[in-house]
Amino acid sequence: MPSTSLTTDRLRDIGVVGAGGAGFPTYQKLSSQAEVLILNAAECEPLLHKDKELLVHFATEILEGMLQVAEMVAATRSVVAIKEKYTSLIETLRPLANGRGIEIHLLPDSYPAGDEFITVYEVTGRVIPPGGLPGDVGCLVQNVETILNIQRNVPVTQKYLCVVGDVPNPVTLCVPIGTSYRDVFASCGMDPAKVEHVQVGGVMMGKVMQSLDEVVTRTTGGLLCFPHDHVVARKHTATKQQRDLIGKSACDQCSFCTELCPRYLLGHPVEPHVAMRSLEFNRMGNEPLLGSQFCCECNLCTMYACPEDLFPSFATIDNKRQMRAEGKTHQVTGRTDLPVHSMMEYRKVPVSSLIKKLGLAKYKNVGPLTDFGPLPKEVRIPLQQHIGAPAVACVKVGDSVQVGDPIGRAPEGLGVAVHASIQGTVVQVGDSIHIRA
């Protein structure tokens, strides 16, 4: 264990951010107290296995990290929220957790169980208010890899991610940050030139890879490969014009998108069918659409719920962004006593059903942790891999760096430092720092 004490300033200096989402700086999340600490081990996106593999290989370190975080935020209850299907892993975890005063809470194998609003409700029965945060109901939710990075207490220079889908051997890898996707695929024995469609992050909420030269960041959770004609590829590559035209012509307002919406079921004013209706009727005035800003973009309505194969999540997201640009917001009440929908327990979507619907059953649903291949000859490390301001470059071309050396210091305001992930020489400084081995 490093001798440097664990403080919020330390977490900022070593660059710990949320490893399972948007990359919110962890030091800021841990600057307030919380009653309940929840380890989010749900990993509800189909085909991904990173968090499970980390718990298989590093359970003791992760549980010790939970104790450290619980002490920092004065939590009186610590809970591992994990899918009940991982029976053998749970059998291993339970005595380790119980011996440390940590609870195990079993989650259903449904999507999106890993959404922190859903996780908090499953574990505590508390509803985070629309537009709110877990802290509003006394909770702190942390990703598995984030806790591992906290426990290790060293500069974050590596990222665990899955390479799965239409690949010869699905795996979980530990990759130097700044490694190109091209090099990641090559390390898996794949010909990068033959890779077709890639979802970065997940089949539901991931983004489409635009270039093999894109790089692994602190928030990259997976590279999911599919043929160009796969339903996942088709859904995520449709243009706005295509989505809007088919929505105008085919939506019959069945409301299935809303009736299965996880946030709607929690009592939030999110109604995707209203966003679809606005495509035809010029937004119908703003008031019925203001709840769109609370959409969590889980894509369940588009990828699963809609029987017409339409794009209600994209319509909702488009409305959310347009209204934000116009400065129009929903009146947030901060209520934590919102009535949960009476059918919520019966409208959870099994991941197995999602896998069938999306044509994923033919792919190997595994991802064992495997050693990464030869280190890349060059990495390109973005100075902004997190919510907040980018790090400020503190190296120049020609500088020699070792793994873990700071190459970008934490900025004023919200942000964290960035570090070298390989030993080498700085060859370019800009929005990213290029290091050649």
C-alpha positions in Angstrom: 0.0 0.0 0.0 1.3 3.5 -0.8 2.3 5.5 2.3 0.5 8.7 1.1 -2.7 9.2 3.1 -6.0 9.1 1.3 -7.6 12.5 1.1 -9.8 14.3 -1.4 -6.8 16.4 -2.4 -4.9 13.1 -3.0 -7.7 11.7 -5.2 -7.6 14.9 -7.3 -3.8 14.7 -7.7 -3.8 11.0 -8.8 -6.7 11.6 -11.2 -9.5 9.3 -9.9 -12.8 9.8 -11.7 -15.9 7.8 -12.1 -14.7 4.8 -14.2 -18.2 3.6 -15.1 -19.9 6.7 -16.4 -19.3 10.3 -17.4 -16.1 10.6 -15.4 -17.2 12.9 -12.6 -14.2 13.7 -10.3 -14.3 11.4 -7.3 -12.7 13.9 -4.9 -15.8 16.1 -5.3 -18.2 13.2 -4.7 -16.3 12.3 -1.5 -16.3 15.9 -0.2 -19.7 15.5 1.4 -21.0 13.0 4.0 -23.4 10.2 3.2 -25.3 7.7 5.3 -25.1 4.8 2.8 -22.2 3.8 0.6 -23.3 1.6 -2.4 -20.9 -0.3 -4.6 -22.6 -0.4 -8.0 -21.6 -3.9 -9.3 -24.7 -4.3 -11.4 -23.0 -3.9 -14.8 -26.4 -4.1 -16.6 -25.2 -3.6 -20.2 -25.4 -6.9 -22.1 -22.1 -8.7 -22.9 -20.0 -6.7 -20.5 -18.1 -8.4 -17.6 -15.5 -5.9 -16.4 -16.9 -5.3 -12.9 -17.5 -8.9 -12.3 -14.0 -9.8 -13.3 -12.5 -7.1 -11.1 -14.5 -8.6 -8.1 -13.3 -12.1 -9.0 -9.6 -11.0 -9.0 -9.5 -8.1 -6.6 -12.3 -8.6 -4.1 -10.2 -8.0 -1.0 -8.8 -4.7 -2.4 -12.2 -3.5 -3.5 -13.8 -4.2 -0.1 -11.0 -2.5 1.7 -11.5 0.4 -0.6 -15.1 0.5 0.4 -14.1 0.8 4.0 -11.8 3.7 3.3 -14.5 5.6 1.4 -17.1 4.8 4.1 -14.7 6.4 6.7 -14.1 9.4 4.5 -17.8 10.2 4.1 -18.9 8.9 7.6 -21.2 6.3 6.1 -22.9 4.0 8.6 -23.9 1.4 6.1 -21.9 -0.1 3.2 -23.5 -2.3 0.6 -22.3 -4.3 -2.4 -25.2 -4.2 -5.0 -24.6 -7.1 -7.3 -26.8 -9.2 -9.7 -28.1 -12.4 -8.0 -27.1 -14.5 -11.0 -23.4 -14.4 -10.0 -23.9 -17.1 -7.5 -20.3 -18.4 -7.2 -18.9 -14.9 -6.9 -21.4 -14.0 -4.3 -20.5 -17.1 -2.3 -16.9 -15.9 -2.3 -17.8 -12.3 -1.5 -20.2 -12.9 1.3 -17.8 -14.0 4.0 -15.2 -11.4 3.0 -17.9 -8.6 3.1 -19.6 -9.8 6.3 -16.3 -9.9 8.1 -15.9 -6.2 7.3 -19.4 -5.2 8.2 -20.4 -4.8 4.5 -23.8 -6.0 3.3 -24.5 -7.9 0.0 -27.7 -6.8 -1.8 -28.8 -9.0 -4.6 -30.2 -7.2 -7.7 -32.4 -8.7 -10.3 -30.8 -9.4 -13.7 -32.7 -6.6 -15.3 -31.9 -3.5 -17.3 -31.0 -0.8 -16.3 -30.3 -2.1 -12.8 -26.9 -0.2 -12.8 -28.6 3.2 -13.2 -27.7 4.9 -9.9 -31.3 6.1 -9.4 -32.5 2.5 -9.8 -29.7 1.1 -7.7 -30.4 3.5 -4.8 -34.1 2.6 -4.9 -33.4 -1.2 -5.0 -31.0 -1.0 -2.1 -32.7 1.6 0.2 -36.3 2.1 -1.1 -35.5 5.8 -1.5 -36.3 7.8 -4.6 -33.8 10.4 -5.8 -35.8 13.4 -6.9 -35.9 14.4 -10.5 -32.7 16.3 -11.3 -31.2 15.3 -8.0 -28.3 13.2 -6.9 -27.9 10.2 -4.6 -26.7 12.6 -1.9 -30.2 14.1 -1.7 -31.3 10.8 -0.1 -28.2 10.2 1.9 -26.4 7.9 -0.5 -23.1 7.7 -2.3 -22.8 5.3 -5.3 -19.4 4.3 -6.5 -18.4 2.1 -9.5 -16.3 -1.0 -8.8 -13.2 0.1 -10.8 -13.4 3.6 -9.1 -13.2 2.0 -5.7 -10.3 -0.1 -6.8 -8.5 3.0 -8.1 -9.2 4.7 -4.7 -7.8 1.7 -2.8 -4.7 1.5 -4.9 -3.9 5.2 -4.2 -1.6 5.7 -7.1 -1.9 7.8 -10.3 -4.6 6.4 -12.6 -2.7 5.3 -15.7 -4.6 2.1 -16.8 -8.2 1.3 -17.7 -10.0 -2.0 -17.5 -12.3 -2.7 -20.5 -14.0 -5.5 -22.4 -13.6 -6.4 -26.0 -16.6 -8.4 -26.9 -19.3 -9.1 -29.4 -18.3 -10.3 -32.9 -14.8 -11.1 -31.8 -12.9 -14.5 -31.8 -12.3 -14.4 -28.0 -14.2 -12.0 -25.8 -11.9 -10.7 -23.0 -11.4 -8.1 -20.3 -8.1 -6.2 -20.6 -6.1 -3.7 -18.5 -4.9 -1.1 -21.0 -2.6 1.9 -20.7 -4.7 5.1 -21.0 -4.2 6.7 -24.4 -3.9 3.4 -26.3 -5.6 3.5 -29.7 -8.5 1.2 -30.4 -6.4 0.0 -33.3 -3.7 -1.3 -30.8 -6.4 -2.7 -28.5 -7.9 -4.8 -31.3 -4.4 -5.9 -32.5 -3.5 -7.1 -29.0 -6.6 -9.3 -29.1 -5.3 -11.0 -32.2 -7.7 -9.2 -34.5 -7.1 -7.4 -37.8 -8.2 -3.8 -37.0 -9.0 -3.3 -40.7 -11.6 -6.0 -40.6 -13.5 -4.5 -37.6 -16.8 -3.1 -38.8 -19.2 -1.4 -36.3 -17.9 -0.7 -32.8 -20.0 0.5 -29.8 -17.8 2.3 -27.3 -19.2 1.6 -23.8 -22.2 -0.6 -24.4 -24.9 -1.7 -26.9 -27.5 0.4 -25.1 -25.8 3.6 -24.0 -22.5 3.5 -25.9 -21.3 5.8 -28.6 -20.3 4.8 -32.1 -16.6 4.6 -32.8 -15.7 7.0 -35.6 -12.1 6.0 -36.0 -9.6 3.3 -35.0 -7.3 6.1 -33.9 -9.6 7.0 -31.0 -8.1 6.2 -27.7 -8.9 4.5 -24.4 -9.7 7.0 -21.6 -10.5 6.7 -17.9 -14.2 6.1 -18.8 -13.9 3.6 -21.6 -15.7 0.4 -20.3 -15.9 -1.7 -23.5 -15.4 -2.0 -27.2 -18.3 -4.0 -28.6 -17.9 -5.2 -32.2 -20.8 -6.0 -34.6 -21.3 -6.3 -38.4 -22.5 -3.1 -40.1 -25.9 -4.7 -40.8 -26.5 -5.7 -37.1 -29.5 -4.2 -35.4 -27.3 -2.5 -32.8 -25.3 -0.8 -35.6 -28.5 0.2 -37.5 -30.1 1.7 -34.4 -27.1 3.8 -33.5 -26.1 5.0 -36.9 -29.5 6.2 -38.1 -29.4 9.9 -38.9 -31.7 12.5 -37.1 -33.6 13.0 -40.4 -34.2 9.2 -40.7 -35.3 9.0 -37.1 -37.7 11.9 -37.3 -39.2 10.9 -40.6 -40.1 7.4 -39.5 -41.3 8.7 -36.1 -43.7 11.1 -37.8 -45.1 8.4 -40.1 -45.2 5.4 -37.9 -45.7 6.3 -34.2 -49.2 5.2 -33.1 -48.9 6.5 -29.6 -49.1 3.1 -27.9 -47.1 4.6 -25.0 -45.1 1.4 -24.5 -41.9 3.5 -24.5 -43.2 5.5 -21.5 -44.8 2.5 -19.7 -41.4 0.7 -19.6 -39.3 3.9 -18.9 -37.3 3.2 -15.7 -37.4 6.9 -14.6 -41.2 7.2 -15.3 -41.7 4.1 -13.2 -39.8 5.8 -10.4 -42.3 8.7 -10.5 -40.3 11.1 -12.6 -42.0 13.2 -15.3 -40.3 11.5 -18.2 -42.7 10.5 -21.0 -41.0 9.4 -24.3 -44.3 9.0 -26.1 -45.0 12.7 -25.6 -41.6 13.5 -27.2 -42.6 11.3 -30.1 -45.9 13.1 -30.5 -44.0 16.4 -30.7 -42.3 15.3 -33.9 -45.7 15.6 -35.7 -47.2 18.5 -33.8 -44.4 21.1 -33.5 -43.5 20.3 -29.9 -47.1 21.1 -28.7 -45.9 23.9 -26.6 -43.1 23.3 -24.1 -44.8 22.3 -20.9 -45.5 18.6 -21.6 -42.0 18.1 -22.8 -40.0 19.7 -19.9 -39.8 16.4 -18.2 -37.6 15.2 -21.0 -34.6 16.8 -19.2 -34.8 14.0 -16.6 -34.2 11.2 -19.2 -31.2 9.1 -18.2 -30.6 8.1 -21.9 -30.7 4.4 -21.1 -32.2 3.8 -24.5 -34.5 1.0 -23.3 -37.5 2.6 -25.1 -35.7 2.6 -28.5 -33.8 -0.6 -28.2 -36.5 -2.7 -26.6 -39.9 -1.2 -25.8 -41.1 0.3 -29.1 -43.0 -2.3 -31.2 -42.7 -0.1 -34.3 -38.9 -0.1 -34.2 -38.8 3.7 -33.7 -36.4 6.0 -31.8 -38.3 7.5 -28.8 -35.1 8.0 -26.7 -33.5 10.1 -29.4 -36.6 12.3 -29.7 -36.5 12.7 -25.9 -32.8 13.6 -25.9 -33.2 16.0 -28.8 -36.0 17.8 -26.9 -33.9 17.8 -23.8 -30.9 19.5 -25.5 -33.1 22.0 -27.4 -34.9 23.1 -24.3 -31.6 23.5 -22.4 -30.3 25.6 -25.2 -33.4 27.8 -24.9 -32.9 28.0 -21.1 -36.2 26.3 -20.4 -36.2 23.9 -17.4 -38.7 21.8 -15.5 -39.7 23.1 -12.1 -37.8 20.8 -9.8 -39.5 20.3 -6.4 -36.8 18.2 -4.7 -39.4 15.8 -3.4 -38.1 12.5 -2.2 -41.5 11.1 -1.5 -42.6 10.6 -5.2 -45.0 7.7 -5.6 -43.4 4.9 -7.4 -45.5 3.3 -10.2 -47.6 0.4 -8.9 -46.4 -1.8 -11.8 -42.7 -1.0 -11.4 -41.8 -4.5 -10.0 -43.5 -6.2 -12.9 -42.0 -4.1 -15.7 -38.4 -4.8 -15.1 -36.8 -5.9 -18.4 -34.7 -9.1 -18.1 -31.3 -8.8 -19.7 -31.9 -12.2 -21.2 -34.9 -10.7 -23.1 -32.8 -7.8 -24.1 -30.2 -10.1 -25.5 -32.7 -12.0 -27.6 -34.4 -8.8 -28.9 -31.1 -7.3 -30.0 -29.7 -10.4 -31.6 -26.9 -10.8 -29.1 -27.5 -14.5 -28.2 -25.1 -15.7 -30.9 -22.2 -14.0 -29.2 -20.2 -15.5 -26.4 -21.4 -13.9 -23.2 -18.1 -14.1 -21.3 -15.1 -11.8 -20.8 -12.3 -13.3 -18.7 -9.6 -11.0 -17.5 -6.6 -11.5 -19.8 -3.1 -9.9 -20.0 -2.8 -7.1 -22.5 -0.4 -7.7 -25.4 2.8 -5.7 -26.1 2.7 -2.1 -24.8 1.8 0.4 -27.5 4.6 2.3 -29.2 2.7 5.5 -28.7 -0.2 6.8 -26.6 -2.3 9.9 -26.9 -3.6 11.0 -23.6 -6.4 13.6 -23.6 -6.1 16.3 -21.0 -9.9 16.1 -20.5 -11.3 12.7 -19.7 -13.7 13.8 -17.1 -16.5 16.2 -16.3 -15.1 19.6 -15.5 -12.2 21.7 -16.9 -9.3 19.9 -18.8 -6.0 19.4 -17.0 -3.3 22.0 -17.7 -0.3 20.5 -19.6 2.9 20.6 -17.4 5.3 18.9 -19.9 6.8 20.0 -23.1 8.0 18.3 -26.3 11.2 16.4 -25.7 10.6 15.7 -22.0 11.2 12.1 -20.8 8.4 10.7 -18.6 8.0 7.6 -16.5 4.7 5.8 -15.9 2.7 7.8 -13.3 4.5 11.1 -13.9 2.1 14.1 -14.0 1.7 15.4 -17.6 -1.3 17.6 -16.8 -1.9 19.3 -13.4 -5.4 19.7 -12.0 -7.1 22.9 -13.2 -8.7 25.6 -11.2 -12.2 24.6 -10.3 -13.6 21.1 -11.1 -11.0 18.8 -12.6 -8.2 16.3 -11.9 -4.6 15.7 -12.9 -3.5 13.5 -15.8 -0.5 11.2 -15.9 1.8 9.3 -18.3 0.7 5.8 -18.9 3.9 4.5 -20.6 7.6 5.3 -20.3 8.8 7.5 -23.2 9.3 10.9 -24.7 6.7 13.6 -25.1 6.4 14.2 -28.9 3.4 16.5 -29.0 1.5 18.8 -26.6 -2.0 20.1 -27.3 -5.5 19.0 -26.2 -3.8 15.6 -25.8 -0.2 14.7 -24.8 1.5 12.3 -27.2 4.1 10.0 -25.7 6.3 7.8 -27.7 7.9 4.7 -26.1 
